[in-house]
């Protein structure tokens, strides 16, 4: 017997009774790493909408609506909002369709067309939304440090079952302080914080729509760029990544934002690499937490690439050599067994 889904029932009632929408169907469209769910609403006239379900005790829709309004005002392509029920956490949105960027760039030659589009959209976001960053919370030292602290707690202790010695904790503290200082040196822009292949949708004419932007902050210029080009779900050769990084810098210069482009290509690439380590250290912790706390083991498959990004960047910057050597010695050899252990727990119903 199919279990009753009270929130879906309430969502259907909202659509029918309060919005007078005679839906032909309301079917799951997607879920994300939070407690939000999305449903595709098929209307009788053949058009569709997306209904967001964000349980108010777990997810606040306020940031989504506020950030979306800022981006819309800056002419950034985000879903139009048709209706909102704040008390129950429901939002009716424009449907960006079923063609995610990730699936498209895995097809032959599509990345050659779509990555320049994604970089163009990012440049537009960073330039046109510049006036909005004063309305965003800062990506400050406290946030940067809090994010990286997820890695020793969830990736090391919980996932790898590696209890850190005092010397290891000191190494991580030193590394996190260095990465924080490096992040705060960068010019500030509107930072989406998850500008990657699962949060870009390919629209007709290969226009790109941007979703999942509610966690935006004012922060480092390299952050969203690294989210896109060192994506935890798809990877590219270093030579191609560097070419895209320099193309983005050239676009910022062409838009009259030399203040965001660094003094040289080398400095801009260094910004990119170092904020990438901060992001991927955080993501190691987040993916492990999604598995062990939230019962979402699918993210285990993305841990090896995420760790590899950190290891690679550490070989390129001498300030991170000791941290990279420690990860290579303690984390890399243990990851496969940790993933299998987690999957076994899942199979036994313990996740």
Buried (B, 14 or more C-beta within 10 A) or exposed (E): EEEEEEBBEBBBEBBEEEBEBEBEEBEEBBEEBBBBBBBBBBBEEEEBBBBBBBBEEEBEBEBBBBBBBBBBEBEBBBBEBBBBBEEBBBBBBBBBBEBBBBBBBEEEEBBEEBBBBBBBBBBBBBBBBBEBBEBBEBBBBEBBBEBBBBBBBBBBBBBBEBEBEEEBEEBBBEBBBBBBEBBBEBBBBBBBBBBBBBBBBBEEEEEBBBBBBBBBBBBBBBBBBBBBBBBBBBBBEEEBBBBBBBBBBBBBEEBEBEEBBBEEBEBBBBBBBBBBBBBBBBBBBBBBBBBBEBEBBEBBEBBEBBBBBBBBBBEBBEEBEEBBBBBBEBBBEBBEEBBEBBBEBBEEEEB
